[in-house]
Amino acid sequence: INSIMAVGCVVTVLLFQSSTGLAGAYGIAVSADMGITSVMFAVVARRLWRWRRRYVIAALAAFLSVDLLFLAANSLKIFAGGWFALAIGLAGAIVLLTWLQGSALVARKLVDDTRNIHVFLATLWAQVVPRVPGTAVFLAGNRNTPYSLVAFVEHSHVLHQQVILLSVVTGILPIVPEHRKVHVEWLPDGFWRVTIHLGFMEEPDVPKLLERVRAHGVKWDPESTTYFARRLVVRPTGDMPMARWRKRLFASLTRGAADSIRFFNLPPERVVEFGTQVEV
C-alpha cells in the first residue's frame, strides 16, 4: 500500500504540475469526504448510540446543508481536475465491491460443495477410521465439514484423537470483549467446534486464543497440535453471475491476499495446507 501511494503521489504531481492544478481534485475530494462523513455520523448515531430518528434527521440536515453546498460549488471543477479524485474513488469502490461479491459467491459455492459435519461423523463411524494421538485443528469457513478435514481423511485414512473445527468470525465492533472472544461447542467422538469472535481492529492470534479452550474441557497441548488449512485457488472460468473482467480482478486479488499461516499467526512448522480450486 505504501508503494502504491508513493507511485500515486509522484504520478499526481507530474500530471497536475502545480498546486493550482490540483485545486479541483482536492476540492472535490474534501467536500465529498465531508458529505460522506455526515452520512456515516447519522448511521452511527442511529444504530449504535440509539438517537431518536428526529434528532438524527435534524443533525444530518444541518451538516449536509453545508456539505452539499461545498460539493455543489466544487462540482464546477470536475473537468478541471476534479475527475481525478472521482476516478480514484471509483477504482477503490470497484475493488472493494468485487472482493465483497466474489467472496460471497465463493462462500456460497463452498457451502454447497461440503457436507454436514454430522453426516461426516456418521461416515467415520461406519468406516471405523483409526485414531492417532494428538490434536488436529481444521480451519472452517462455515459450519459444514472443512475441505481440509475430508481431504486429510481420504489421503491418510487416519484421524487424530481430538479434532477442533475452528472458525474465526470478524464482527462489527472494533474490539470484542474478552469474555465473548471464544465459544466452544462439544461434538461427538472427540470433536469440538470452536468459534473465535474478533473485532475488525484486532489481529487474530489463533494459538494464543486457543489456550482458553482448556477452561471448557478441551485438552489443549500446542506441542502435539497440527493445523490444517485450505489454500484456495480461484479460476475465472465458471458460470457464476459476475462480469468476466471482475472475475479476473477477483482472482488476482485472491492471489495477493495473505495466506492463512500469516493471517492467523500459525506456527509454520505445524501447518499442513490442502489446495482446492474454485471456479467463479
C-alpha positions in Angstrom: 0.0 0.0 0.0 2.8 2.4 0.8 4.5 1.7 -2.5 1.2 2.3 -4.4 0.7 5.6 -2.5 4.3 6.7 -3.3 3.8 6.0 -7.0 0.4 7.6 -7.0 1.8 10.8 -5.4 4.5 11.1 -8.0 2.1 10.5 -10.8 -0.3 13.1 -9.4 2.4 15.7 -9.2 3.6 15.0 -12.7 0.0 15.1 -14.0 -1.1 18.4 -12.5 2.3 20.1 -12.4 1.3 22.7 -9.7 -0.8 23.1 -6.6 -3.2 25.3 -8.6 -3.8 22.5 -11.0 -4.5 20.2 -8.0 -7.2 22.5 -6.5 -10.0 20.9 -8.5 -9.2 17.4 -7.4 -8.5 18.5 -3.8 -11.8 20.4 -3.5 -13.9 17.5 -4.8 -12.2 15.1 -2.5 -12.5 17.2 0.6 -16.2 18.2 0.1 -17.3 14.7 -0.9 -15.5 13.3 2.2 -17.3 15.8 4.4 -20.7 14.7 3.0 -19.9 11.0 3.4 -18.7 11.7 7.0 -22.0 13.3 7.8 -24.0 10.4 6.5 -21.8 7.9 8.4 -22.3 10.0 11.6 -26.0 9.7 11.1 -25.7 5.9 10.8 -23.6 5.6 13.9 -25.9 7.9 15.9 -28.9 5.9 14.9 -27.6 2.3 15.1 -25.0 2.5 17.9 -25.9 5.5 20.0 -29.7 4.9 19.6 -30.6 8.5 19.0 -34.2 9.3 18.2 -34.9 9.4 14.5 -36.0 13.1 14.5 -32.7 14.1 16.2 -30.7 12.2 13.7 -32.6 13.7 10.7 -32.2 17.2 12.2 -28.4 16.8 12.8 -27.9 15.3 9.3 -29.9 18.0 7.6 -27.8 20.7 9.4 -24.5 19.1 8.4 -25.5 18.2 4.8 -26.9 21.7 4.1 -23.3 23.0 4.4 -21.5 20.0 3.0 -23.7 19.8 -0.2 -23.2 23.5 -0.8 -19.4 23.0 -0.8 -19.8 19.9 -3.0 -22.0 21.7 -5.5 -19.6 24.6 -5.7 -16.6 22.3 -6.3 -18.6 20.2 -8.9 -17.9 23.1 -11.3 -14.2 21.9 -11.2 -14.9 18.3 -12.3 -13.4 18.8 -15.7 -10.6 20.9 -14.3 -9.1 18.2 -12.1 -12.0 17.0 -10.1 -12.4 13.9 -12.3 -9.1 12.6 -10.8 -10.4 12.3 -7.3 -13.7 10.7 -8.6 -11.6 8.3 -10.6 -9.6 7.2 -7.6 -12.8 6.8 -5.5 -14.5 4.8 -8.3 -11.4 2.5 -8.7 -11.4 1.8 -4.9 -15.1 1.1 -4.9 -14.8 -1.3 -7.8 -12.1 -3.3 -6.0 -14.0 -3.4 -2.7 -17.3 -4.4 -4.3 -15.6 -7.0 -6.4 -13.9 -8.6 -3.4 -17.2 -8.5 -1.5 -19.3 -10.1 -4.3 -16.6 -12.6 -5.2 -16.1 -13.7 -1.6 -19.9 -14.1 -1.1 -20.1 -16.3 -4.3 -17.1 -18.4 -3.3 -18.6 -18.9 0.2 -21.9 -20.0 -1.2 -20.2 -22.5 -3.5 -18.1 -23.9 -0.7 -21.3 -24.4 1.4 -23.0 -26.2 -1.4 -19.9 -28.4 -2.1 -19.3 -29.5 1.6 -21.2 -32.0 3.7 -22.9 -31.5 7.1 -20.5 -32.4 9.9 -22.9 -34.9 11.4 -23.0 -36.8 8.1 -19.2 -36.8 8.0 -19.1 -38.2 11.6 -21.6 -40.9 10.6 -19.2 -41.9 7.8 -16.3 -42.1 10.2 -18.2 -44.4 12.5 -19.3 -46.6 9.5 -15.7 -46.8 8.1 -14.0 -47.2 11.5 -11.2 -44.8 10.8 -8.2 -45.4 13.1 -7.4 -42.6 15.5 -3.8 -41.4 16.3 -2.5 -39.4 19.3 -2.6 -35.6 19.1 -4.9 -32.8 18.2 -5.8 -31.6 14.8 -7.1 -28.1 14.2 -9.1 -27.6 10.9 -9.8 -24.1 9.8 -13.5 -24.0 8.9 -15.2 -21.2 6.9 -18.7 -22.4 7.7 -20.5 -24.9 9.9 -20.1 -27.7 7.4 -17.2 -30.2 7.2 -14.0 -28.4 6.2 -12.5 -29.5 2.9 -9.1 -30.0 4.6 -10.7 -32.5 7.0 -12.2 -34.5 4.2 -9.0 -34.4 2.1 -6.9 -35.5 5.1 -9.0 -38.5 6.0 -9.3 -39.6 2.3 -5.5 -39.4 1.8 -4.2 -40.7 5.2 -7.0 -43.0 6.3 -6.5 -41.9 9.9 -7.6 -39.1 12.2 -6.3 -37.5 15.4 -7.9 -38.4 18.7 -9.0 -34.9 19.2 -10.3 -32.7 16.4 -11.1 -29.0 16.7 -13.1 -27.3 13.9 -12.1 -23.7 14.2 -13.9 -20.7 12.8 -12.7 -17.1 13.1 -15.5 -14.5 12.8 -14.9 -10.8 12.5 -17.7 -8.6 13.8 -18.8 -5.0 13.5 -17.2 -3.9 16.8 -13.6 -2.7 16.8 -12.7 -4.9 19.8 -14.7 -7.8 21.2 -14.9 -8.1 25.0 -12.6 -10.8 26.4 -15.4 -13.0 27.7 -17.1 -13.2 24.3 -14.0 -14.0 22.2 -14.1 -17.8 22.4 -17.1 -20.1 22.1 -16.7 -23.8 22.5 -19.3 -26.4 21.4 -18.9 -30.2 22.1 -19.4 -32.6 19.3 -19.4 -36.5 19.4 -16.3 -38.7 19.0 -13.6 -36.3 20.2 -14.7 -33.4 18.0 -15.0 -29.8 19.2 -16.3 -26.7 17.4 -14.5 -23.6 18.5 -15.6 -20.1 17.2 -13.4 -17.1 17.8 -15.0 -13.7 17.7 -12.8 -10.8 17.0 -13.3 -7.1 16.3 -12.3 -5.6 12.9 -9.3 -3.8 14.6 -7.9 -7.0 16.2 -5.3 -9.3 14.6 -6.1 -13.0 15.1 -3.5 -14.9 17.1 -5.1 -18.4 16.9 -2.5 -20.3 19.1 -2.8 -17.8 21.9 -6.6 -17.7 21.8 -6.9 -21.5 21.7 -5.3 -21.6 25.1 -8.6 -20.5 26.5 -10.4 -23.7 25.4 -8.9 -25.6 28.4 -11.4 -23.9 30.6 -14.2 -25.6 28.5 -12.8 -29.1 28.9 -10.6 -29.3 25.8 -7.3 -31.0 26.3 -5.1 -28.4 24.6 -1.4 -29.0 24.1 0.3 -26.8 21.4 3.2 -29.1 21.1 1.1 -32.0 19.9 -1.2 -30.0 17.7 -1.2 -29.8 13.9 -3.1 -27.1 12.0 -4.8 -28.0 8.7 -5.7 -25.1 6.3 -7.0 -24.8 2.8 -5.2 -22.8 0.1 -7.9 -21.5 -2.2 -7.2 -21.0 -5.9 -9.9 -19.1 -7.8 -10.3 -19.7 -11.5 -12.3 -17.1 -13.5 -13.8 -19.7 -15.8 -17.0 -20.6 -14.0 -20.6 -19.6 -14.7 -21.3 -17.5 -11.6 -23.3 -14.3 -12.1 -20.4 -11.9 -12.4 -18.8 -10.0 -15.2 -15.7 -11.8 -16.7 -13.4 -8.8 -16.1 -14.5 -8.7 -12.5 -13.9 -12.4 -12.2 -10.3 -11.9 -13.4 -9.9 -9.0 -10.9 -11.2 -11.1 -8.0 -8.9 -14.0 -9.0 -5.9 -11.6 -8.9 -7.0 -10.2 -5.6 -7.1 -13.7 -4.0 -3.6 -14.4 -5.3 -2.3 -11.3 -3.4 -4.3 -12.0 -0.2 -2.5 -13.0 2.9 -2.3 -16.8 3.4 -3.8 -18.5 6.5 -0.4 -19.0 8.1 0.4 -15.4 8.3 -3.1 -14.1 8.8 -3.9 -16.4 11.8 -0.3 -16.3 13.2 0.1 -20.1 13.0 3.4 -21.8 13.6 4.6 -22.7 10.1 6.3 -25.9 11.2 2.9 -27.2 12.4 0.8 -26.4 9.4 -0.4 -28.6 6.6 -2.1 -27.0 3.6 -4.5 -28.6 1.1 -5.1 -26.8 -2.2 -8.5 -26.5 -3.7 -9.7 -24.8 -6.9 -13.0 -22.9 -7.2 -14.4 -21.6 -10.5 -16.3 -18.4 -10.3 
